[in-house]
Amino acid sequence: VRRIDIVSPLNCDPTPVLRALRKRLSWPHTCLHASEEPIPKIAGVSSQYALERPQPDENEDDVRAVSKMHAKIYAFHTARHTDLFWGSANPSYSAWLARKSRANIDLLIHSRVTSRDWTRLMKKRLPHGHRWKKAVPVGKALPPDEYTRAARWRLLEAVVEGGRICLEASGPGRHWVTLRAPGQ
């Protein structure tokens, strides 16, 4: 594998997945295509792109800007072809590396295409007026080991069912929270 393209919204820290890929693939050039700026600096990513949406145009009634990108596509480029894995798996620890009860249930479909077809898909098959633009990452990338030590959690979903609150967050392991109503 010479290059990896990851197309995904950033709703988790992809560092553990990138580190695992590095061990197995001799760390190929890695491009991250994310939905919106600012894109944080992530260790192991060679280049980053953000999805540029069109501004409303009075002359074109049918231009509709995509509000948020939801796609997750992983393209592994070799000298002969590109292997695509696309589906529901975020570039997260839970989707790719966790086992048993800590693992997400995600589905990825495999397709093999030519490099030319992949390039055409990425550049010419976006919705009208959308394009990938080079992004300047912000912040300072933490050393890879720091991500496993630091509690870097992001709330993904909160659901209230039958008087119980279920919080789903990115990151491995369990953390407990205490909820208090006003005045308690």
Number of C-alpha atoms within 10 A of each C-alpha: 17 13 18 24 19 24 24 20 20 19 15 19 20 19 24 21 17 20 15 14 15 14 9 9 12 10 18 17 15 20 18 22 25 25 23 17 14 13 20 16 16 22 16 20 19 13 17 22 21 22 20 17 19 15 11 13 10 7 7 8 8 9 16 16 15 17 9 12 14 16 17 19 22 23 25 20 22 14 10 9 17 22 20 21 19 19 16 17 20 27 25 22 23 23 18 18 15 14 11 6 8 14 14 17 11 12 11 14 10 13 11 15 15 15 18 10 12 19 11 12 11 13 11 12 12 14 13 14 14 19 18 17 12 13 19 15 17 12 11 10 15 13 12 15 11 12 16 13 8 10 13 14 14 13 12 11 10 11 10 9 8 6 6 8 11 11 12 13 17 18 21 17 9 8 9 5 7 4 8 7 5 5 4 5
